[in-house]
Amino acid sequence: MKNQLTARLATLLAASAALTLSAALPAAAHTGHGEQASAAADAHSYQVDLDQLNDSGAHGTAMLTLDGRALTVKIEATGLVPGQPHAQHLHGSTDGHDFHCPDASADKNHDGIVTTAEGLPMYGDINISLTTKGDTSKKSGLDVTRMPVADKSGKLSYERMLTVSQAVADHIKDLHVVQHGIDPNGNGKYDFGKGESELDPKLPQEATAPADCGMLSGAAVGSMPVGGVETGSGGTQGVQSPALLAGGAAAVLGAGALGFALRRDRARNATGRS
């Protein structure tokens, strides 16, 4: 399943790059080869394999593409709590601290759940909140009204382009992806069976406990030009705003289909005439 998710994301990235390259060809005649090579060298893509935490059954793949300070995040995950919003973030440090995904040893009170507070010493504080729209700072970390929602099968698709700080751009390899929201009693929703969240007592522990985590594994695919992102704003693509957690609505994430029309050159005839 993970291979299929990775292949799907890699296909999207490759197709996006091909389409952008096709559109840029007319301008290439007025641009030096050195400038083109420099621009390509500035964009880097990284793969993140998301592995389950707390026996959630969640797993997936994320692709992070950085072009200067423009960051594109694509996530495909399965095994999440169906119909529920899943808070997700880039955690870690931009000042040299070594953070990583936690393991069962982080469960300090031995209740069988690694909570967000227990995991923070290992995976670090929120750096970017991967919301569907609007603010992406730490203060939006628990805004479930702007987090993506898993569909009725527990699948989640997410895509967003945003502008990051220079510190994030310089230390992107030190960050990692964490998705939250688990269902230990298997009733298909968040409840207070594991108590209140230590982050917000109005939320159940199940809603904020980490479900999966993944660390950047280096340059995994070719560069992906992102373009069109202005300072201080980020756009969404293929996602819808989730329903309020308090309302318990089983909102379904709608992912728009992406179509590409690629032109192919025809071979010249045997006589060499155009």
C-alpha positions in Angstrom: 0.0 0.0 0.0 2.8 2.4 0.9 4.5 1.7 -2.5 1.2 2.7 -4.2 1.0 5.9 -2.2 4.6 6.8 -3.1 4.0 6.0 -6.7 0.9 8.2 -6.9 2.7 11.1 -5.3 5.8 10.6 -7.6 3.5 10.6 -10.6 1.8 13.8 -9.6 5.2 15.5 -9.1 6.6 14.2 -12.4 3.5 15.3 -14.3 3.5 18.7 -12.6 7.1 19.2 -13.5 6.5 18.2 -17.2 3.6 20.5 -17.5 5.5 23.5 -16.1 8.5 22.7 -18.4 6.2 22.6 -21.4 4.7 26.0 -20.5 8.2 27.5 -20.0 9.7 26.5 -23.4 8.7 29.7 -25.3 10.5 31.8 -22.7 13.6 29.5 -22.8 14.7 31.1 -26.0 15.3 34.4 -24.1 16.9 32.8 -21.1 20.5 31.6 -20.7 21.1 27.9 -20.0 23.0 28.9 -16.9 20.0 30.7 -15.4 17.8 27.7 -16.1 20.2 25.3 -14.5 20.5 27.5 -11.5 16.7 27.7 -11.0 16.5 23.9 -11.3 19.2 23.5 -8.7 17.4 25.6 -6.2 14.3 23.3 -6.1 14.5 20.1 -4.0 12.0 17.5 -3.2 12.0 15.2 -0.2 10.0 12.0 0.6 8.6 11.3 4.0 7.4 7.8 4.8 4.7 8.1 7.5 4.7 5.1 10.0 2.1 4.5 12.6 2.2 5.5 16.2 0.0 4.3 19.0 -1.0 1.2 17.0 -3.2 3.5 15.0 -2.9 1.6 11.7 -2.2 4.9 9.9 0.6 5.2 7.3 1.3 7.1 4.2 3.7 9.2 2.2 4.4 12.9 2.0 6.3 14.8 -0.5 7.9 18.2 0.4 9.2 20.3 -2.5 11.1 23.5 -1.6 11.9 26.2 -4.2 13.5 29.1 -2.4 11.0 29.8 0.4 8.1 28.3 -1.5 7.1 25.0 0.0 4.7 22.5 -1.6 3.3 19.7 0.7 1.5 16.7 -0.7 0.3 13.9 1.6 -1.5 10.7 0.9 -2.4 8.6 4.0 -4.6 5.7 4.9 -5.8 4.0 8.1 -6.9 7.2 9.8 -10.1 7.6 11.7 -12.8 7.9 9.1 -14.8 11.1 8.8 -12.7 12.9 11.4 -10.3 15.9 11.1 -6.7 15.1 11.6 -4.4 17.8 12.9 -1.0 17.6 11.1 2.2 19.6 11.4 5.8 19.9 10.6 7.6 19.4 13.9 11.3 19.9 14.7 14.0 22.5 15.2 15.6 25.1 13.0 18.4 25.8 15.4 20.3 22.5 15.4 18.5 20.4 17.9 18.1 16.7 17.0 14.5 15.7 17.1 13.0 12.5 15.7 9.8 10.4 15.7 9.0 8.9 19.1 8.7 5.2 20.0 6.8 3.4 22.7 9.4 4.4 25.3 7.9 8.0 25.2 4.8 6.6 27.0 5.9 7.8 30.4 2.8 7.0 32.3 2.5 3.5 30.7 -1.2 3.9 29.7 -0.6 2.5 26.3 -0.8 5.9 24.5 2.0 8.2 23.5 0.3 11.6 23.9 1.3 14.7 22.2 2.9 16.1 25.4 4.8 12.9 25.9 6.0 12.9 22.3 7.1 16.5 22.1 10.5 16.0 23.8 11.3 13.6 21.0 9.7 15.1 17.9 9.9 18.8 18.9 7.4 21.6 18.9 5.1 22.6 16.1 7.0 24.6 13.4 4.3 24.7 10.7 0.6 23.8 11.0 -0.5 22.0 7.8 -3.9 23.6 7.7 -6.1 23.6 4.6 -6.3 27.4 4.4 -5.3 30.5 6.3 -2.7 30.7 9.1 0.0 28.0 9.3 1.7 29.1 12.5 1.9 27.1 15.8 -1.2 28.9 17.1 -3.3 27.1 14.5 -2.0 23.7 15.6 -5.3 22.6 17.1 -7.7 24.5 14.8 -9.6 21.3 13.7 -11.9 23.5 11.5 -9.0 24.0 9.1 -7.4 20.6 9.2 -8.0 17.9 6.5 -10.6 15.2 7.1 -10.2 11.5 6.3 -12.9 10.1 4.1 -15.2 7.2 5.0 -12.4 4.7 4.3 -9.9 6.5 6.4 -8.0 7.9 3.5 -6.6 11.5 3.5 -5.3 13.5 0.6 -3.7 16.9 1.2 -2.0 19.5 -0.9 -0.9 23.0 -0.2 1.6 25.6 -1.3 2.9 28.1 1.3 5.7 30.5 2.0 8.0 29.5 4.8 10.6 31.4 6.8 14.3 31.4 5.7 15.1 29.4 8.8 12.7 26.7 7.7 14.1 26.7 4.2 17.6 26.4 5.6 16.7 23.5 7.9 14.0 21.7 6.1 15.9 18.4 6.5 15.7 18.8 10.2 11.8 18.8 10.2 9.4 15.9 10.1 5.6 15.3 9.5 3.2 14.2 12.3 -0.5 13.5 11.8 -2.8 13.3 14.9 -6.0 11.5 15.7 -6.5 7.9 16.9 -9.3 5.5 17.7 -8.0 3.0 20.3 -11.5 1.6 21.1 -12.4 1.2 17.5 -15.8 3.0 17.5 -15.0 5.1 14.5 -15.0 8.5 16.2 -13.1 10.6 18.8 -14.4 10.2 22.3 -13.1 10.7 25.9 -12.4 7.0 26.5 -8.7 8.0 27.0 -9.6 11.2 28.8 -9.1 14.8 28.0 -6.3 16.2 25.8 -3.6 17.8 27.9 -3.4 20.4 25.2 -7.1 21.4 25.3 -9.5 19.9 27.9 -12.4 20.5 25.5 -10.9 18.0 23.1 -10.5 14.2 23.7 -7.1 12.7 24.0 -7.9 10.6 21.0 -8.2 13.7 18.8 -4.7 15.1 19.6 -2.6 12.0 20.2 -0.2 11.3 17.3 -1.3 8.7 14.7 1.8 8.6 12.5 5.2 10.3 12.0 7.8 10.4 9.3 11.3 12.0 8.8 12.7 13.4 5.6 14.7 10.8 3.7 16.6 13.2 1.4 16.1 14.1 -2.2 13.7 11.4 -3.4 12.4 12.8 -6.7 13.2 15.5 -9.2 12.5 19.2 -8.5 9.0 20.5 -8.8 8.6 24.2 -9.8 5.8 25.7 -7.6 5.5 29.3 -8.6 2.5 31.6 -7.9 3.0 31.9 -4.2 3.3 35.4 -2.8 4.8 36.4 0.5 2.7 35.7 3.5 0.0 33.6 1.8 -0.5 30.0 0.9 -3.1 28.4 -1.4 -5.0 25.2 -1.2 -5.7 22.7 -3.9 -7.9 19.7 -3.9 -9.1 20.1 -0.3 -12.2 21.3 1.4 -12.7 22.8 4.8 -13.5 20.1 7.4 -16.6 20.2 9.7 -16.2 21.2 13.3 -15.0 18.4 15.6 -17.5 19.4 18.2 -20.3 18.9 15.8 -19.1 15.4 15.1 -19.8 15.8 11.4 -18.3 13.2 9.1 -17.1 15.6 6.5 -15.4 14.0 3.5 -12.3 15.4 2.0 -12.9 16.2 -1.6 -9.9 15.9 -3.8 -10.1 17.4 -7.3 -8.9 15.3 -10.1 -5.8 16.7 -11.9 -5.6 16.3 -15.6 -2.6 16.9 -17.8 -2.4 17.4 -21.5 1.1 16.6 -22.7 2.3 17.3 -26.2 4.4 14.8 -28.0 6.7 15.5 -31.0 6.0 13.4 -34.1 9.1 11.8 -35.7 10.2 13.3 -39.0 9.6 11.2 -42.1 12.2 9.0 -43.7 13.1 11.7 -46.3 14.1 14.2 -43.5 11.5 16.8 -44.7 9.6 18.8 -42.0 
